Amino acid sequence: VGCSVGVLDLQKSFPRESLATSSEGLIFGFLPAACYKQLFIAPWIVKDLCWTAEMGWGVFLFGVVVLVLGADCVRRFRCSVFVVELLWFCGNAVWAYSELYREDSSFAPRGVAALMLSLGVGAAVMGIAGARSEGRCVDEQTALI
């Protein structure tokens, strides 16, 4: 499975080095990399529950945890899928801020959120186009990014 989205190929741009895992393939010496890559899901769900309950402190706290985990995955794994996820996280955080703290009173935060979310979608679409241009079969099992 490739780790690039269209022209965004972080493995070529940055050396992978030994940031991703220890010699045993574990993050922090005990957490498998595959688990670490999905670790953002639990705080993401809690953040969304706090957003639904209009608990701004919870949205902020768990949103920061999600952003830190996403940024660390970009740093560790140098994979563009995490860049797309990070764009999505940032867009979602700005959207939550706009709803909870600005009461959707101004266009600017919504415009920034829409831009970030659109960049993530665009990168995924570029990944599909890149796969097709390389002659790879694109079907329901093809990774978008």
N, C-alpha and C positions, 0 to 999 in steps of 0.2 A: 504494500500500500504506500503510495507516494505521500509526501508531506508538503505539497505545494498547491497553490490555488492560482491557476493561470500564470501570470508573470511574477507573482509573489512567491518566490522560492527561498525561504529563509535558510535552508540547509546549504545552499550555494553562497548566500550572502554572508553568513556567519559560521565560523567553525563550531562544530558540535561539542568538541572537547569532552570533558567528563562531567559537565553540569547535570546531565540527565539523571544519572544513577550512580550508585557506588559500585564496587566490583561485584556485588551480589545482585545487582539490579533492584536495589531497594532505595527509597527516598528516606532520608534521616536514619538509615540503617535498619528500618523495620517495616516500612510501608511500600508494598509493590507499586511500581510506576503506573501500572494499569489502574490501580485503585486511586492513586494520587490524581491522575488525570480526570477522574470523575468526582473527586471530593467536593467540588463546588456545588453539586446538586442539592445537598442537604441545606446549607445556608441559603441557597437561592430560594428553595421552597419556603423556608422560615421567613425570608425577606418578603416574599410575595404574600404570605399570610399576614405579616405585620402591615404591609401596604393595604391589604383588604380591610384590616381592622383600623386603619388610619393611625397606626402607632409609629410616628416619625422616627423616634429613637431606635426602634427595632429595624426599620428600613435602612437607616444610616449604618447601624452597627453591622448587620448581616450583609448589607451591600458592600461595605468596606472589606469584609472577609472574602466575599465573592471576587471583588476586584483584585485583591492581593493574590488570591489563589490563581486567578486567570493570568495576571501579569507574571507570576512565578512560573506557570506552565510555559508561557511564551519564552521566558528566559532559559528555563531548563531544557526544553525539548526542541526549541527553534523550529517549530512547526506552524505553518500558516493557519491550520485549523484553529489554533489557540488565539491567533490574531483576530480571526473572524468572531470567535466566542467573546473575546475581550471587547471588540467593537459593540457586540450585542449587549454585553453587561453594562458598558458605559452608556449606551443609548437608553437602556432600561432604567438606569440610575437617574439620568437626567429627566426622563419621563416621570418617574416617581417623585422627584424633587418638584417638578412643575405642578403636579397634582396636589401634593401635600403641603407645600410651603408657599406656592404662588397662586394656588387655587385656580390654575389654568388661566390666569389673568393676562398673560402676555404670550406672544407668539414665539419669541426667541428661544426659550427652553424647548418647546415642542419642535421647533425647526432644527435645533441641534440634535435632539433625540432622533428625529426622522432621518437626518443626514447620517448619523452613526449606524442606525439600523439598516438604512439603504446601502451603505458601504459594505456591511456584512453580507447582505443578500447579493449584492453585485459581485463580491469576491467568490461566493459559492457558485453563482452562474458562470463566472469566468473559469472556475474549476471544471464545470461540465463542458464548456466550450473547448477548454484545453484538452480534455480527455478525448473529445471527438476529433479534434485536429490532429491528435497523435494516433488516431486510428483505433483507439480502444473502444470496446463495446460499452455503451452506456445503457444500463437497465436499472431496475429497481434495487439492485444490490450494489450499484456503483456508488462509492463514497462521493458526496457532493464536494467535499474539500479535502 
